Amino acid sequence: MSNGIFAAEVKKFTYAVYVLQALSFVLPLTALAGIIINYIKEDDVRGSWLESHFEWQKRTFWYGLLWTVLGSLTIFLAIGWVILAVVAVWLIYRIAKGWVYLVDGKELYQQ
């Protein structure tokens, strides 16, 4: 398989993870499927421009999970609702930015 065809195949997985992350607002387990794909396919993207997207997606998942758990644990306090609202906006931003950069063929800076 040529390198260009291989890159196109891996790019499809990157799209799939963004779709799964977006669907997690309705079906939370889809985010879990997305992170599993990230870890299964990470060797395939190592050294390519798609590696930054996989790192972006992993950080989106893990930090989103952390803040969602913290918000859920403090939901009986007003701060829990604020945390959950902020994390929802943050997740939408991360998914949208990553997806737009992927469509444009751009590498994401890693943060």
Secondary structure as GFF3:
##gff-version 3
##sequence-region A 1 111
A	DSSP	alpha_helix	3	23	.	.	.	ID=ss1
A	DSSP	alpha_helix	29	45	.	.	.	ID=ss2
A	DSSP	alpha_helix	50	73	.	.	.	ID=ss3
A	DSSP	alpha_helix	78	103	.	.	.	ID=ss4
###
